[in-house]
Amino acid sequence: MKYLVQNGVVVTPVNRFKADILVGDGIIQAIGAKLPESPDAQRIDASGKYVLPGAVDVHTHMALPFGGTVSSDDFADGTAAAAFGGVTTIIDFAIQAKGEKLADTVSKRRALADGMVYIDYGLHVSITDFTPAAMEEMVDIIKAGCPTFKLFMVYPDWAADDYTLLNAIKRASRNNGMIGVHAENLNLVTRNVAELLAAGKTEPKYHEVSRPDYVEAEAVARAIMWAEVGEGKLYVVHLSTARGLDKIRQAQRQGYPIMCETCPQYLVLTKDKYNEPDFGGAKYVMSPPLRSDADRDALWKGLASGEISNVGSDHCPFSMDQKKLGIAGFDKIPNGAPGVETTLMLLHSEGVLKGRITLEKMVEVTSQNPARIFGLRQKGAIEVGKDADLVVFDPKLKRRLGYQTLHTKNDYSPYEGLEVTGVPVLTMSRGVVVCDNGKLIGSKGAGRFVERKL
């Protein structure tokens, strides 16, 4: 099928211009002003709208086992929601079980995704069993198209010690791979949680109290140290604090290849949400937790300056019934919230329209940078020869966010009731329309696993 996307304003990280785009055979075939009509091409009128490269969300957790349950969106539900939000590629996480080969970890995750996804996807591998065999196997996993690994510095069952983290960075960097870290100090979090529970402080709001900003900042600084010693790249996931950003800024100014993402929840919401009555604060229990107004402002500035390279959703939804597994203690509340569908809407409404970032920066941090950093060479840009992953975005359309108007299976949105301005109205993945004016018209299983190379 061919398409001619006409009369839209094409937005890139450096400029915007009115142009038509001809799509065929899954790729962008031509870009230009008033391209000639093609008799075999279906017209898409983008008058008065932006045409954006499809967003690349490099941080999702579909069907994630956590805290005795499984996140509520499977790969079909989650990628459908992503497409409605203008996301055309995700990178999800394959988390190793104890005693499991990394190749089996990848195979099991792909078995859940292949035949289910509406859009393209890749995988990071989260190593949790740090045997010599697992560390050796990293090289094979890189060659198999999964060159990025996540190590946890928190969660007792998954956490890597400093020796392991250092050696993983060395091994990845010498074989064209990269380590990402969930940076929180395990010992401090564990002690804080125990002290709060012993004092009878069990409500959701104490999740945030147990993880103060220095818990993140210290772990970020330590991970940077091991990246410097190991002479490797480092990627910090879901950065949430000004203190953590300051550590990254210092390393970047010294010339070290340290990169980081933040998430929409840390750009829009603050820790006052934990005070919602009737266990409502549980909706916002995620790690790291929501932070202060000052942290939020610092993250917007870091995004605008380029110190924060991109935005990932950390989409990991759990229903309120699942959250109630922690009704007797905040430490048992499954961590996570939905977000893959709302990223572009929030960045446009809360960022671009409020003057915090430019429209071009929004495209840079949601499309170009994540594709470039994570080796998605056909993604993230509106260029001839690239995959035709396109989003028609109406910058004036308003929507009130809520779980009933979004497409996740989850029964709440952390942004419930927030009105946004700017909504994706059509999403195309590899030249096939997936969503059009609120209707899902793509096919489950049409998405592909994408091998990546850094």
N, C-alpha and C positions, 0 to 999 in steps of 0.2 A: 504494500500500500504506500502510495506517495501522498505527501501533504505539502501544501503551500501555506505557511503561516504569514499572514499579511498585515501590514499597517501597525504593527506593534513597535514599542520602544525597546530595543535590545539593550540589556544592561550587562556590562562586564565589570571587572574590578577597577578598571581605569577610566571608563567613560560610558556614555549611553547615546544611542543614535537610532533613528527610525529606519527600519529595514524589513525586508521580507526574508523568510528562511524556507528553502526547499529541502524537504526531507524525503529520502528514499533508501531502501535496502538497509534500514536501521541506522543510517548515519546522516549527518548534515551534508548535503550535496552542494549547496550554494547559499550565499548571504549577499544581499544587495538591495539597493533602492529600486522598488517597482520591478521586481523580477517578472519575466514574461509568464503568462498563464501556461500551465501544462495541462493538456486535456485529460491526462490520467491521474492528476493530483487533486485530492479533495482540499477545498479551501477552508482555512480556519481564520476567521476575522478577529484580530487582536487589537482593533482600534480602541484607543483610550486606555490601553493596558500595557504593562511591562511584559517582556519575554525574558525569562531568567533561565540560566542553566539549572538543571535539576539539582536540588540540594543533596549533599552527601553526608549522611549521619553516621559517624564512625563510632558511635557508642550506644548500642541498644542491647537489651536483654529480653529476647523473646523466649517464652517457655523456660524461664530460669528456675531451677530448683534452689530454694533458699528458705531457711528458717522453718523447715518442715512442710512447705507447700511449694507451689509452682506459679510463677507470674502468670497473670490471667490472659494475656495475649499469646496465642501460638504464632507461628510464622505467617499464616494466612491472615489472621486478624491484624497482626501488627504491621505487616507490609501493606495491607489495604489502607489502614489508617495513615501510614507514612505517605502513600501516594496522594491521598486527599490533602495532605499538608504540603505537597510539592517536593517530597523526598523521593528520589529515583534510585538511590543506592544506599544500603546500610552495610555497616560492618558489625557483626554480632560477635559474641564471645563463646568459644568452646572451652568449658572449664573442666580440667582434668580431674578424674576421680582417683583416689588413692590406689596405687598399684597398676594404673592404666597406662598403656603406651600412648604417646601423643598422637600417633597416627590413628589409633582407635578413637581417641577423643574427637578428632576432626571428623572421622567417618560417622560416628554416632550423631554428631551435630548436623552434618549434611543430610543424614537420613530424615531428620525432623524438618529440614528446610526444603530440600529438593522436591519439586512437585507441589509445593504449597505457596511459594513466594510469588507475589504479583510484580515485584521489581527485583533488580539485581542485588546480590549480596556477596560479601566476603566474610572472612572469619579471622579474628585474633585468637590466639591460643593462650589460655590462662593456666600457667603451670602451678600446681599445688603440692606435688609430690616430687621433691627435689633429689631424686636418685641420680647417680652418675649416668645411668642409662637414659634418663629423661633429658639430662643436660646434653648428652651426646646427640640425641635425636633432634634437637633444635635445628641442626643443619639440614636434615632431611625435610623438616617441616617448612623451612624457608624455601627450599627448592621446589616444594609442592605448591607454592603460591600463597602461603600464610607467613609472611616475613615479620609479623609483629606479635609480640608476646606481652601479656599483662602479668605482673607480679603484685601481690598484695603485701603491703607492709602492716596490715591489720587483719583481724579475724584469726583467732588462734589455730583453726584447722587448716587455714590456707596461707598463713603469713610466711614470707621469706625472711631469713635472718640476713644480716649485713654481708656476711661472707658469700652467701648464695646470690644475693642481689648483685654484688660486685662481679662475681664470676659469670652470671647470666649476661650482664652488660658487655663484658669482654667477649663472650662467645658470640652474642648476637652481632656486635659491631664488626667483628672480624669476618662475618659471613653474610654481610649485606642484610642484616636484620636490625630490629629496634625493640627496646624494652620500654613499655609503659608501666607506670606505677600508680596504684591507689595509695596515696601518701597520707597516712595517719599513724601516730605513734602507738603501737600495740600495748606497751606496758602502761602508759598513761591512761588510755581508754579503758583497759581492763580494770585498773585500780579505781578509776573514777566511777565506773558503773557499779562495782561492788560496794563502794562507800555509799553511793546514793540509794541503792536498793536496801542496804542494811539500815539506813536511816528512814526507811519507809517511803522514800520518794520514788514512786513507781509510775507516775503519770507520763504521758507522751512528751511533755515539755522538758523532762529531765534528760531525754535523748540529746538535745542540744547542749544542755549543761555539761554532760559527760564528755563532750568533744569540743572544748574551747579552741579558739583560733590557733593557739600555739601548738596544739596537737598536730595540725596540718603543717604549719610553718616549719617545725622541727624536722618532720619527716621529709618534706620537700628539700630542705637544706642537706639532709643526710643523703638522700638519693642523688642530689647534684654532686656531692662529694664523690660518690662512687662512680658516677658518670665521668667526672674529671679524671679520677685515678684510672678508670678502665678505658679511657679515651674513646668513649662511645656516645652516641646520641641518646637522649632521654626524652620521654614524653610523659607529662603529668596529666592524668585524667581528672575531670571534674574539679578544677581548682575553685575554691570558694572564699578565700580570704585575702585581704590586703597584705597581711604578713607573708603569706605564701607567695603572692605575686612579687613582693619585694625581693625575696630570695631568687626567684627566677629572673627578675630584671637585672640583678647584680651579676648573675652568671652570664646572661646574654651580653651584657656590656663588656664582659671579659672575653667574649668571643666563643663561648662554649655553645654547642648545638643543643640547647635545652628548649623544648617547646611545650606548650600546654594548651588545654582547652578549658572552657567553662561551659556551663549549662544554663538554659533559659531560667530555670527556677532560681538560680543565684543572682540573675540579672533583674528579676521581676519581683520575687517574693522575699520577705524577711522573717526573722525568727518570731515576731509577734504572732504569726499564724499558729504557733504551738499552743497558744492560749485559747483556741477555740473550745467551747464547752462540749460536754457529752462525748468525750473521746475523739472529738473532731480533729484535734492536733495530730492524731495518728496518721492522717492523710499525708502529712508532710515529713514523716519519719523516713529519712534517707541518709546515706552517709557519703560524704560529709553532710551535716545538717544545714538548714537555712541560717543565714548570718545577719549582720547588722546593716543599717542603712549605709554606714561608712564603707563597709565591705562591698556592698552592691555598687556604690558609686565608683570605687576603685576598680572594680572589674570592668565596668563600662569604659573607663578611661584606658585600661589595659587593652581592651578590645580595639578601641579607636586608634591607639598608638602602634598596634601590631605586636605588642609584647605577649598578648594572648592570640594564638594563631587561628583558632577556629572554635566553633560552638557545636557540641554534641548534646543530644537530649538526655542520655542515660535513661532511656525509656525502660521502665521496669515496673509495670503496674500490678498492684495487689488490691483486691476488692476489700471493702470494709469488713466483711466477714473474715477474710484472711488476716486483716490487720488486728482483728480482735483476738488472734492467737496471743497477743501481748497485752491483753486487758489487765492481767495481774502484774505485769512488769514491762516497762518500755523496752528492755533488752530482748524481748521475744517478739516484738512487732516486726514483721517482714519489712525490710528496707527497700523503698523504691516508690515511684509514682509514674503515671503516664506522661508522655511529652513529645513523642515523635511527630505527632500531627500538628503541633502548635508552634514549633520553632520559628518558621518564617513569619507567621502572623504576629508573634510577639516581638521579634526583632524589628519588624517594620513599624508596628504601632508604638512600641515602647522605646525603640531605639532611633529609627530614622525620623519618624514624625516628631519626636521630642528633641531632635538635634544632638543626640548622643553619638550616633554614627551616621555615616552617609549611606545612601542606597548602594553605592559601589562597594563600600566596606562590607555591607550585609552579604553581597554576592561573594566577595572574597572569602569571608569566614565560614560561609555555609556550602560553598561549591569548590572554588579554586584551591584554597589551601588544604582542605581535607583530602581532596583527590591527589594533590601533589605530594603531600607528606606521606600518604599511605599507599602510594604506588598504583593508583587507579588511572592509568595513562589515557584511557579513552573517555574519562569522565571529567565533570567539573568545569567545562568551558563551552561556549558557543563558538565553535570553529569548524571550518570545513574539514571533513574526515573524522571528526569526533562522533561518538555515539549521540544519536538524536534524543537526548534526555532534556526535555524542555518543559518549562512551566509558564503558563499564561496567568499573570497575577494582576488582579484588579486592585489598584491602590486606593480606590475610594469606597469599595464595598465594605460595609460594616457587619460585624457578627458578634453576638454575645456568646462567649464560650461557656460550655456546660457539657456534662457527660452525655446528655440526651441529643445534643447536636453534633457531637464528635463521633468517631468511628471505632475507637478502642472498645473492647468488651467490658472495660472497667466501669464501675458504677459511681465514679466521681471524677472530677477534674480538679487539680490543684488551683486552677484559674477560674473556678466556678463563678459565673456572673460578670467576669471582666469583659468589657466591650473592646474589641480591637477594630482597627481600620486597616484594610489591606488583606485580601484573601486569595489563595490560589483557586482558579476556576477551571483550569485544565492542566492535566499532567500527562506527559508523554515519556515513555521509557523505550529506548532503542527504536524509536520511530513508530511505536504503537500507543494509541491513546488508552490510558488506564482509567482516568477519571475525567468526567466532563460535566460541569455545572451540577455538582452534587451527586452524580450517578457513577457508580463503579461499573465500568464497561470492559475492563481488562479481564484476562483469564488467570485463574489461580494456576500457578505452576509455570507461567510464562517467564518469570524471572530466572536468571541464571547465576550460578556460582562463578565469581570472577577471581581468577588467579592474579595475584599482585606481585610486583617486583619493585623493590625500593631502588 
